């Protein structure tokens, strides 16, 4: 496990241009792997996401986009924490994926879990205002869809 944590952290930090946050990302990746989840870099598109199987045949896998151009490098840390929040939220019910109001709530819960994890990192807490702004930016389309329902 230690080798996988080191390898995954280095891959994220080097390809995501977040070497300044390597210590924090190492601890987050340790927690992710420790909870039986996997984390990988997504080189194909701009979306970070959590992949889950319906029948638990494989572990959950967090895909973090290292291709996405972010306004500031710390946003990749926020994305990791948010996707880990989805993992910690458990498998969604079909309605949580299909219904815009329930999907918004699921997204908000994942961000709440990320915020709770942020509290464990004094260095990351310095970026709290940016975290909250980024969260609102990411939730904008979900809120819009929920309002139009």
FIPA-806191 format. One record per residue (C-alpha): residue in three letters; x, z, y. Coordinates in steps of 0.05 Angstrom, whole numbers, padded with zeros to 5 digits, always signed. Layout:
<sites>
alaXZY;...
</sites>
This chain:
<sites>
unk+00000+00000+00000;unk+00056+00017+00049;unk+00086-00053+00042;unk+00018-00085+00053;unk+00007-00042+00116;unk+00075-00062+00143;unk+00066-00136+00127;unk-00005-00140+00155;unk+00014-00102+00218;unk+00074-00146+00231;unk+00033-00209+00219;unk-00020-00186+00269;unk+00029-00162+00321;unk+00075-00222+00320;unk+00021-00276+00315;unk-00027-00239+00360;unk+00026-00224+00413;unk+00012-00149+00410;unk+00080-00120+00393;unk+00069-00068+00449;unk+00014-00038+00406;unk+00049-00040+00339;unk+00048+00035+00328;unk-00027+00040+00341;unk-00043-00022+00300;unk-00002+00007+00242;unk-00045+00069+00242;unk-00109+00029+00246;unk-00087-00018+00190;unk-00069+00043+00148;unk-00140+00070+00158;unk-00171+00002+00142;unk-00132-00007+00077;unk-00141+00067+00061;unk-00216+00057+00062;unk-00211+00000+00013;unk-00219-00056+00063;unk-00171-00114+00074;unk-00147-00144+00139;unk-00120-00214+00150;unk-00103-00260+00206;unk-00150-00317+00222;unk-00109-00378+00243;unk-00167-00427+00240;unk-00217-00408+00294;unk-00229-00361+00352;unk-00276-00313+00315;unk-00258-00245+00288;unk-00307-00222+00236;unk-00320-00178+00176;unk-00330-00214+00110;unk-00373-00177+00060;unk-00399-00198-00009;unk-00471-00185-00028;unk-00452-00158-00096;unk-00389-00118-00081;unk-00346-00164-00125;unk-00291-00163-00073;unk-00270-00113-00020;unk-00292-00123+00052;unk-00243-00164+00091;unk-00232-00163+00166;unk-00210-00230+00194;unk-00175-00223+00262;unk-00167-00286+00302;unk-00096-00296+00326;unk-00114-00364+00352;unk-00164-00338+00404;unk-00138-00336+00475;unk-00153-00267+00502;unk-00152-00245+00574;unk-00103-00189+00556;unk-00067-00174+00490;unk-00101-00107+00480;unk-00166-00143+00466;unk-00140-00158+00397;unk-00137-00083+00385;unk-00208-00076+00409;unk-00229-00132+00362;unk-00195-00098+00303;unk-00229-00032+00319;unk-00297-00065+00328;unk-00293-00102+00261;unk-00270-00038+00227;unk-00332-00006+00258;unk-00374-00058+00221;unk-00339-00039+00156;unk-00354+00034+00169;unk-00427+00016+00184;unk-00439-00007+00113;unk-00471-00070+00087;unk-00525-00097+00133;unk-00596-00108+00112;unk-00621-00179+00118;unk-00662-00160+00180;unk-00600-00134+00215;unk-00571-00204+00210;unk-00633-00245+00224;unk-00670-00204+00276;unk-00637-00207+00345;unk-00657-00137+00365;unk-00632-00106+00300;unk-00569-00148+00303;unk-00555-00123+00373;unk-00563-00052+00349;unk-00515-00065+00291;unk-00464-00093+00341;unk-00473-00032+00386;unk-00462+00015+00328;unk-00397-00021+00309;unk-00373-00014+00381;unk-00393+00060+00381;unk-00351+00071+00319;unk-00293+00034+00352;unk-00301+00080+00413;unk-00299+00141+00369;unk-00235+00116+00337;unk-00205+00101+00405;unk-00210+00175+00421;unk-00155+00188+00368;unk-00104+00147+00408;unk-00081+00176+00474;unk-00043+00112+00491;unk-00105+00069+00478;unk-00150+00116+00516;unk-00112+00095+00579;unk-00147+00028+00570;unk-00217+00058+00565;unk-00245+00020+00625;unk-00220-00046+00596;unk-00249-00027+00527;unk-00317-00015+00558;unk-00315-00080+00599;unk-00293-00119+00537;unk-00349-00087+00496;unk-00400-00108+00548;unk-00371-00178+00551;unk-00376-00184+00475;unk-00447-00156+00472;unk-00474-00202+00527;unk-00498-00258+00482;unk-00529-00208+00432;unk-00567-00174+00489;unk-00590-00241+00516;unk-00616-00262+00447;unk-00652-00195+00438;unk-00686-00202+00506;unk-00710-00272+00489;unk-00741-00250+00423;
</sites>
